[in-house]
Amino acid sequence: MASTTLHVHVGQCGNQVGERFWSLAATDASSGASAVDSDEAAAIPSGSRPHPMFHEVDSKAVAVFVDSEAKVVDRLRQNPCLSGVIRKDACITDSSGRANNWAMGFTASCQELRKGHGLFYKTVNTLRRELERVDRLQSVVIHHSLAGGTGSGVGSALLQYLREACPALTITTSSVGPFSSGDCATQWYNTAFSLSALTEYADAVLYRDNDISLSHHLMTSAAASHGKGNGSRMPAGWGHAAAIATASMGTINDSLATDLACVFFPTITSSSLSSSSFMGCYQPWDARQLSRSCCPFTYAKFVDVRSSWSMSSSLPSPSSSCRAAAKSGQHQLVARGGEEEGSRGWGEDWSSLGRKLVATLPHKDLKGRPNVTIAAQTIVRGMSPEAVPSPAAVSTWEEASTLPSLKRGGGGRGGKGGPGKGSRNRSRGLWAAAVTWEGRKVNPYVPGAVAPPFDSALATLLHQDLPRALLLAPWRQQHQSQPVETTYSLDCPPTSSFPHSSGSRGLAVCANRTYMGSTIGKVLKRAEEMSAHGAYLHWYSRHGIEEADFAVAFEQLRRMKEEYEEWGRGAEQGRRQGAIIG
């Protein structure tokens, strides 16, 4: 079996996300199997599923499911889409619960491992068996939430165990932060201890804040209900009560699972799959690449993941945040003319995806400061082989396609240089001049112009518009040949005909942004306030967690917050000096 990743789903939230995630993965594996010709299908062993996320021998998922209550895991096993791909002995449950208490989940796990029985002991043994089934294990991904007892406490114990038992293993987590309005009374303590463990033991953390997820849902729901496409938001007084009334936790979990699928699914390296080269065409997700691209820091290792797969068709475009990004280059994402029938170039659909994806990214942190990106990675799916831009070709194209400053025509309400409504051809005239590249007239925005030997609209998005919208830190723009590292997955019929499959069209952005500094500061402030008043401290002291342990966790959070703020200050200085375009 090729190098692969073991997914471990811990707690209620982790398993709810896992149900949706593995349903998509099972569909993806089935679509890949259908890509093999019928004559070649006989060469594949019966029951084999040639997909990096499934074992070759029995087609079972490379995954383990853990919870201190059996309800969610039992429902997952009964899902018709997963009945044939989830191994029964990979589901570990009991009925003890963890009382929404990080201390109970963590210390009980350590005691169970020492005594040789209990939920955590069974989990460790199951992980060992699962690891033995894999020829080359590259990484482990832990899916969990930070607010409860099982996801936070057992998840932290599992992180510590894996790091000590497998020092060279790349550990990534998919961590869900709590609602500000409160999931449980002890959520700020649990989140503080969990963030401290993540910083110490994980290589990269894919962090999803529930507040941001609800805010995005409110924005799209407001636009859909009012029939507007301007990104209008719900009134501030609606608060979380309106969000809960219009969105279920299932909707939020499904959105996260779909975004993770766009990142974790394997990439296709050949547009023609066959039984002899099937595994070679599937390239497993590279955890080391994500860690290297987005988390080359000591404490700042939290990554925001967004993808076009989870965006509703009702997503407003452009939204207010998208319009803000447009001021620094997003206006270049205009519809491309001259596309041939059946072309798989980026054209209008991909430009629209780029705008909508940028609209989901928060452009300010909780204190109103610019949300700077200190490192990022993109995944582009559904590309035709000839459309993939090579760095050398893109560099030559960018030099040739540097447009001179053009004056817009006067007239209209906007005045001489403004965006007035009087001249319909004003924006069209902005791109009317074709540039010369290798002796040919080249301009992706002019119908009939000769296109370069790659998709120039894609290159514009990845090398110009997306870096501007993300507000990349100066060091990424000055010292990197490619500001945003990109991984491509090719279009391979019939896999591309299945939505949310490895070969279907999709765009994902993994961005390490300074927004996380204000989020950590919020958690730290709330936890310290509770601790200063002695709230619920006895719930933790009975499990061996004393005030000194709180002090260590709080100090870890301060270091995380300071590192993000330091990057934010440096980026702001760079902006004033013109190091960041925007």
ABEGO torsion letter per residue (X at the ends): XBBBBBBBBBEAAAAAAAAAAAAAAAAAAAAAAAABBAAAAAABBBGBBBBAABBAAAGBBBBBBBBABAAAAAAAAABAAAAAABBAAABBBBAAEAGGBAAAAAAAAAAAAAAGBEAAAAAAAAAAAAAAABABBABBBBBBBAABAAAAAAAAAAAAAAAAABAABBBBBBBBBBBAAEABAAAAAAAAAAAAAAAAABABBBBBBAAAAAAAAAAAAAAAAAGBAAGBBBBAAAEAAAAAAABBAAAAAAAAAAAAAAAABBBBABABBBAAAAAAABBBBBAAAAAAAABABAABABBBBBBAAABBAABBOBBAAAAAAAAAGAAABBBBBGBBBGBABAEAAAAAAAAAAAAABBABBAAGBBBBBABBBBBBBGBBAAABBBAAAAAAAAAAABBBBBBBBBEEAAEAABBBAABAAAAAAAAABBBBBGGBBBBAABBGBBBBABBAAAAAAAAAAAAAAAGBBAAAAAABABABBBBBBBBBOAAAABBGBAABBBBBBBBBBAAAAAAAAAAAAAAAAAAAAGBGAAAAAAAGBBAAAAAAAAAAAAAAAAAAAAAAAAAAAAAAAGABBX
